[in-house]
Amino acid sequence: MTERRQPARPRPVASAARASRLGLADERRPSGPSKGSADRGARARRALRVVVPPSLLRACDRGSFTAEMAAGLPALMLLLFFGLTAVTAMTTKGRCVDAAREGALSAARGGPSADEASRIAPDGAEVGLVSGPDTVTVTVRARVALLGGHVPVITVEGSATAAREPEALP
């Protein structure tokens, strides 16, 4: 013996406003004696409850994924661009610190510090050297473009200080 499937039971519409938008509003009004405002509201909601077939409810939701995607995709893309920009800025900062450290060590030994720092620094970086009586400080600054270069840039900086070697003292 085979079981018969029961047809899908229509689901009630949650609000009278939605039922009226669907053209399914029922004009029934609550009747009978009222026992108070709370009871009257419950009766009104029960009286205006409209039964809508599931196929009509699915038709009302058509296109909702497209609308949500249209709103969410630009936000997701901005988040991706900001994340990539942050990674690029941190990588550039690390390269600036490495270049400053190598330049400071080279200058402390009496070597060509600017050449050593420029060799390691990111493209277009500025190298600054400050010599003291016992120390050498090298600062490397580089610009990082935000969001692919269509908006203003940020500047990252790395600096290092090294003590002069005894044979390199002036």
C-alpha positions as CSV (number, residue, x, y, z in Angstrom):
1,M,0.0,0.0,0.0
2,T,1.4,3.4,-1.0
3,E,1.2,6.4,1.2
4,R,-0.5,9.5,-0.2
5,R,1.3,12.7,0.3
6,Q,-0.7,15.4,1.8
7,P,-0.8,18.6,-0.2
8,A,1.3,21.5,1.3
9,R,-0.7,23.4,3.8
10,P,-1.0,27.1,3.1
11,R,1.0,29.2,5.6
12,P,-0.6,32.3,7.3
13,V,0.7,35.7,6.3
14,A,2.5,37.4,9.2
15,S,0.8,40.8,9.0
16,A,-2.3,42.3,7.6
17,A,-0.1,44.9,5.7
18,R,1.7,42.2,3.8
19,A,-1.6,40.5,3.0
20,S,-3.0,43.8,1.6
21,R,0.1,44.2,-0.5
22,L,-0.4,40.8,-2.0
23,G,-4.1,41.6,-2.6
24,L,-5.2,38.9,-0.2
25,A,-6.6,41.1,2.6
26,D,-9.7,39.8,4.2
27,E,-12.2,42.4,5.3
28,R,-13.4,40.4,8.3
29,R,-13.6,42.3,11.5
30,P,-13.7,41.0,15.0
31,S,-17.2,40.6,16.4
32,G,-18.6,39.9,19.8
33,P,-18.3,41.6,23.2
34,S,-14.9,43.1,24.0
35,K,-13.2,42.2,27.3
36,G,-10.5,44.8,27.1
37,S,-8.0,46.4,24.8
38,A,-5.6,43.5,24.9
39,D,-8.3,41.0,24.1
40,R,-9.6,43.2,21.3
41,G,-6.1,43.4,19.7
42,A,-5.7,39.6,19.7
43,R,-9.1,39.2,18.2
44,A,-8.3,41.7,15.5
45,R,-5.1,39.9,14.6
46,R,-6.9,36.5,14.4
47,A,-9.7,38.0,12.3
48,L,-7.2,39.5,9.8
49,R,-5.1,36.4,9.4
50,V,-5.0,35.5,5.8
51,V,-4.0,32.1,4.4
52,V,-1.6,32.2,1.5
53,P,-0.4,29.3,-0.6
54,P,3.4,28.5,-0.3
55,S,3.9,29.1,-4.0
56,L,2.8,32.7,-3.6
57,L,5.1,33.2,-0.6
58,R,8.1,31.9,-2.7
59,A,7.2,34.3,-5.5
60,C,7.4,37.2,-3.1
61,D,11.0,36.3,-2.2
62,R,12.2,36.1,-5.8
63,G,15.2,38.4,-6.4
64,S,16.1,38.8,-2.7
65,F,19.5,37.1,-3.2
66,T,20.3,39.5,-6.0
67,A,19.4,42.5,-3.9
68,E,21.5,41.3,-0.9
69,M,24.4,40.5,-3.2
70,A,24.2,43.9,-4.8
71,A,24.4,45.5,-1.4
72,G,27.0,43.2,0.1
73,L,29.5,42.8,-2.7
74,P,30.8,46.4,-2.7
75,A,31.3,46.2,1.0
76,L,33.2,43.0,0.6
77,M,35.4,44.5,-2.1
78,L,36.3,47.5,0.0
79,L,37.2,45.1,2.9
80,L,39.4,43.2,0.5
81,F,41.1,46.3,-0.8
82,F,41.8,47.6,2.7
83,G,43.2,44.3,3.8
84,L,45.5,44.1,0.8
85,T,46.6,47.7,1.4
86,A,47.4,46.9,5.1
87,V,49.5,43.9,4.0
88,T,51.4,46.0,1.5
89,A,52.0,48.7,4.1
90,M,53.3,46.2,6.6
91,T,55.6,44.6,4.0
92,T,56.9,48.0,3.0
93,K,57.5,49.0,6.6
94,G,59.5,45.8,7.1
95,R,61.6,46.6,4.1
96,C,62.2,50.1,5.4
97,V,63.4,48.8,8.8
98,D,65.7,46.3,7.1
99,A,67.2,48.9,4.9
100,A,67.7,51.3,7.8
101,R,69.3,48.6,9.9
102,E,71.8,47.7,7.1
103,G,72.5,51.4,6.4
104,A,73.2,52.1,10.1
105,L,75.5,49.1,10.4
106,S,77.4,50.1,7.3
107,A,77.7,53.7,8.5
108,A,78.9,52.5,11.9
109,R,81.7,50.6,10.3
110,G,82.7,53.6,8.1
111,G,81.2,52.2,4.9
112,P,78.8,53.8,2.3
113,S,75.6,53.8,4.4
114,A,73.3,55.5,1.8
115,D,74.2,53.1,-0.9
116,E,73.6,50.1,1.3
117,A,70.3,51.4,2.5
118,S,69.1,52.3,-1.0
119,R,70.0,48.9,-2.3
120,I,67.6,47.2,0.2
121,A,64.9,49.9,0.5
122,P,61.7,49.8,-1.6
123,D,61.6,51.7,-4.9
124,G,61.3,55.4,-4.5
125,A,62.2,55.4,-0.8
126,E,64.0,58.4,0.8
127,V,67.1,57.6,2.9
128,G,68.2,60.0,5.6
129,L,71.4,59.9,7.6
130,V,72.1,61.6,10.9
131,S,75.6,61.3,12.3
132,G,76.4,61.9,16.0
133,P,79.7,61.8,17.8
134,D,79.2,58.2,18.9
135,T,76.1,57.0,16.9
136,V,74.7,56.9,13.4
137,T,70.9,57.0,12.7
138,V,69.5,56.0,9.3
139,T,65.9,56.7,8.5
140,V,64.1,55.2,5.4
141,R,60.7,56.6,4.3
142,A,58.6,55.0,1.6
143,R,55.1,55.9,0.2
144,V,52.4,53.2,0.0
145,A,49.4,53.8,-2.4
146,L,46.0,53.1,-0.8
147,L,43.4,51.1,-2.8
148,G,45.5,50.6,-5.9
149,G,46.7,54.2,-6.1
150,H,43.4,56.0,-6.7
151,V,43.4,57.8,-3.4
152,P,46.1,59.6,-1.4
153,V,49.1,57.7,-0.2
154,I,50.4,56.9,3.3
155,T,54.1,57.1,4.3
156,V,55.8,54.4,6.3
157,E,59.1,54.9,8.0
158,G,61.8,52.7,9.5
159,S,64.8,53.9,11.4
160,A,67.8,52.3,13.1
161,T,70.6,53.6,15.3
162,A,74.0,52.0,15.6
163,A,77.0,52.8,17.7
164,R,80.1,53.7,15.7
165,E,82.9,51.1,15.7
166,P,86.1,52.3,17.5
167,E,88.2,52.3,14.3
168,A,85.5,54.3,12.5
169,L,85.3,57.1,15.0
170,P,86.3,60.5,13.4
